[in-house]
Amino acid sequence: MDATLVIAAILGALLIGVVSPGPSFVLVARTSIALSRRDGLAAAVGMGLGGVIFGTLALAGLAAILTRVEWLYFGLKLFGGLYLLYLAVAIWRGAKDPVIVPKTAAGGAASPGRSFVLALATQLSNPKAAIVYGSVFAALLPPEMPGWAYVTLPPLIFALETAWYAVVALAFSADRPRAAYLRSRTWLDRFAGAVMGLLGARLLAETARG
């Protein structure tokens, strides 16, 4: 198969996973509404960089290692679940904070830099993403590909992830969503915290089951 078609198929498969709601979507949406469009876009870039890291590691064979070294995958899933629970508690506890000084999803002064780091950490807290990337590459990458294809994939992954979350940031930072958020901030933040907590608890439950 032509390398260009292979890359297109890989990006199409990854796009399905990217647009599926999860902790990354919740974080970018909430950051965009609660803080600013600039913070939301910074978070989108953080998600894109996280995708590049996972994609590059998958190309290097980390996904295969994780599926074989059980204790490493167990440790990464445990860390990811605990981190998501930490975010959930932070969001829930900050639900009643006044909006005079903006807060990030994990507390503290708002800034695009902090939003970028928080988004990157949230993306990397989910080791299952590495397995998804590894599975897609294993299924769609032929044994032999031209060198330019391997060089092209990481920036395309970055563009794909960043573009989707930028759309989320732009949509949720508009005036109407922001006004709706301010009217119901306490309950919406608690809902976001509950969703994040359920995702973390689910990951911990999967870890416990082995």
C-alpha positions as CSV (number, residue, x, y, z in Angstrom):
1,M,0.0,0.0,0.0
2,D,1.2,3.5,-0.8
3,A,2.8,5.2,2.3
4,T,0.5,8.2,1.9
5,L,-2.6,6.1,2.1
6,V,-1.1,4.3,5.2
7,I,-0.6,7.6,7.0
8,A,-4.1,8.7,6.1
9,A,-5.5,5.4,7.5
10,I,-3.5,5.8,10.7
11,L,-4.6,9.4,11.2
12,G,-8.2,8.4,10.6
13,A,-8.1,5.6,13.2
14,L,-6.4,7.9,15.7
15,L,-9.0,10.6,15.1
16,I,-11.7,8.3,16.3
17,G,-9.9,7.9,19.6
18,V,-9.1,11.6,19.9
19,V,-12.7,12.7,19.6
20,S,-14.0,10.2,22.1
21,P,-14.9,12.0,25.4
22,G,-12.4,11.4,28.2
23,P,-10.4,13.3,30.8
24,S,-8.6,15.3,28.1
25,F,-11.9,16.6,26.7
26,V,-13.2,17.4,30.1
27,L,-10.1,19.3,31.1
28,V,-9.8,21.4,27.9
29,A,-13.5,22.2,27.9
30,R,-13.5,23.3,31.5
31,T,-10.2,25.3,31.1
32,S,-11.7,27.1,28.2
33,I,-14.9,28.0,29.9
34,A,-13.5,28.8,33.4
35,L,-10.4,30.6,32.3
36,S,-10.0,32.0,28.8
37,R,-9.7,31.0,25.2
38,R,-6.0,31.5,25.4
39,D,-5.7,29.0,28.3
40,G,-7.9,26.6,26.4
41,L,-5.7,26.8,23.3
42,A,-2.6,26.4,25.5
43,A,-4.2,23.2,26.9
44,A,-4.9,22.0,23.3
45,V,-1.2,22.4,22.5
46,G,-0.4,20.4,25.7
47,M,-2.7,17.6,24.5
48,G,-1.0,17.7,21.1
49,L,2.5,17.4,22.6
50,G,1.2,14.5,24.7
51,G,0.0,12.8,21.6
52,V,3.3,13.2,19.9
53,I,5.1,11.7,22.9
54,F,2.8,8.7,22.9
55,G,3.0,8.3,19.2
56,T,6.8,8.5,19.1
57,L,7.1,6.0,22.0
58,A,4.7,3.7,20.2
59,L,6.8,3.9,17.0
60,A,9.8,3.1,19.2
61,G,8.1,0.0,20.5
62,L,7.1,1.1,24.0
63,A,3.5,-0.3,23.6
64,A,4.9,-3.8,23.0
65,I,7.1,-3.4,26.1
66,L,4.1,-2.3,28.2
67,T,2.0,-5.3,27.1
68,R,4.8,-7.7,28.1
69,V,6.2,-6.0,31.3
70,E,3.1,-6.3,33.5
71,W,4.6,-4.5,36.6
72,L,5.5,-1.4,34.5
73,Y,2.0,-1.2,32.9
74,F,0.5,-1.8,36.4
75,G,2.5,1.1,37.9
76,L,1.6,3.5,35.0
77,K,-2.1,2.7,35.3
78,L,-1.9,3.2,39.1
79,F,-0.2,6.5,38.8
80,G,-2.7,7.6,36.1
81,G,-5.7,6.7,38.2
82,L,-4.4,8.4,41.2
83,Y,-3.6,11.6,39.2
84,L,-7.1,11.7,37.8
85,L,-8.6,11.3,41.3
86,Y,-6.3,14.2,42.4
87,L,-7.7,16.4,39.7
88,A,-11.3,15.4,40.5
89,V,-10.8,16.4,44.2
90,A,-9.2,19.7,43.2
91,I,-12.0,20.6,40.8
92,W,-14.7,19.5,43.3
93,R,-13.2,21.5,46.2
94,G,-12.7,24.6,44.0
95,A,-16.3,24.5,42.8
96,K,-17.4,27.3,45.3
97,D,-14.3,29.5,44.9
98,P,-15.2,33.0,43.8
99,V,-14.5,33.8,40.2
100,I,-12.7,37.1,41.0
101,V,-9.3,35.4,40.5
102,P,-9.5,32.6,37.9
103,K,-8.4,29.2,39.0
104,T,-7.0,26.4,37.0
105,A,-8.5,22.9,37.1
106,A,-5.9,21.9,39.8
107,G,-5.9,25.2,41.6
108,G,-3.5,28.2,41.5
109,A,-3.2,31.3,39.4
110,A,-4.4,31.0,35.8
111,S,-1.9,31.3,33.0
112,P,-1.5,29.6,29.6
113,G,1.8,28.1,30.8
114,R,0.1,26.4,33.7
115,S,-2.8,25.3,31.5
116,F,-0.3,23.8,29.0
117,V,1.5,21.8,31.7
118,L,-1.7,20.6,33.3
119,A,-3.0,19.4,30.0
120,L,0.2,17.7,29.1
121,A,0.3,15.9,32.5
122,T,-3.3,14.9,32.1
123,Q,-2.6,13.4,28.7
124,L,0.4,11.5,29.9
125,S,-1.4,10.2,32.9
126,N,-3.3,7.8,30.7
127,P,-1.0,4.9,29.7
128,K,-3.8,3.3,27.8
129,A,-3.2,5.9,25.1
130,A,0.2,4.4,24.5
131,I,-1.5,1.1,23.9
132,V,-4.0,2.7,21.5
133,Y,-1.2,4.2,19.5
134,G,0.8,1.0,19.5
135,S,-2.3,-1.0,18.4
136,V,-3.1,1.3,15.6
137,F,0.5,1.3,14.3
138,A,0.8,-2.5,14.7
139,A,-2.4,-3.0,12.7
140,L,-1.8,-0.4,10.0
141,L,2.0,0.1,9.6
142,P,3.5,-2.3,7.1
143,P,6.8,-4.0,7.9
144,E,8.6,-1.6,5.6
145,M,7.9,2.1,5.3
146,P,10.0,4.9,3.8
147,G,12.0,6.9,6.3
148,W,10.0,10.1,5.5
149,A,6.8,8.4,6.7
150,Y,8.3,7.9,10.2
151,V,9.5,11.5,10.3
152,T,6.1,12.8,9.1
153,L,3.9,10.9,11.6
154,P,4.8,12.8,14.8
155,P,4.1,16.3,13.5
156,L,0.9,15.1,11.9
157,I,-0.2,13.5,15.2
158,F,0.5,16.8,16.9
159,A,-1.6,18.7,14.3
160,L,-4.4,16.2,14.7
161,E,-4.6,16.3,18.5
162,T,-4.0,20.0,18.7
163,A,-6.6,20.9,16.0
164,W,-9.3,18.8,17.7
165,Y,-8.8,20.3,21.2
166,A,-8.4,23.8,19.7
167,V,-11.9,23.3,18.2
168,V,-13.1,22.3,21.7
169,A,-11.4,25.3,23.2
170,L,-12.8,27.7,20.7
171,A,-16.3,26.3,21.1
172,F,-16.4,26.3,24.9
173,S,-14.7,29.7,25.3
174,A,-17.5,31.5,23.4
175,D,-19.7,34.0,25.2
176,R,-22.8,31.8,25.6
177,P,-21.0,28.7,27.0
178,R,-19.0,31.0,29.4
179,A,-22.2,32.8,30.6
180,A,-24.0,29.5,31.1
181,Y,-21.0,28.2,33.1
182,L,-20.9,31.3,35.3
183,R,-24.6,30.9,36.1
184,S,-24.2,27.2,37.1
185,R,-20.5,27.1,38.0
186,T,-20.8,25.1,41.2
187,W,-22.8,22.3,39.8
188,L,-20.9,22.2,36.5
189,D,-17.6,22.1,38.3
190,R,-18.8,19.3,40.6
191,F,-20.1,17.4,37.5
192,A,-16.7,17.8,35.8
193,G,-15.0,16.6,39.0
194,A,-17.3,13.7,39.3
195,V,-16.6,12.6,35.7
196,M,-12.9,13.0,36.2
197,G,-13.2,11.0,39.5
198,L,-15.1,8.2,37.8
199,L,-12.5,8.0,35.0
200,G,-9.8,7.7,37.6
201,A,-11.7,5.2,39.7
202,R,-12.3,3.1,36.5
203,L,-8.6,3.1,35.7
204,L,-7.8,2.0,39.3
205,A,-10.4,-0.7,39.1
206,E,-8.9,-2.0,35.9
207,T,-5.5,-1.9,37.6
208,A,-6.8,-3.9,40.6
209,R,-8.3,-6.5,38.3
210,G,-5.0,-6.9,36.6
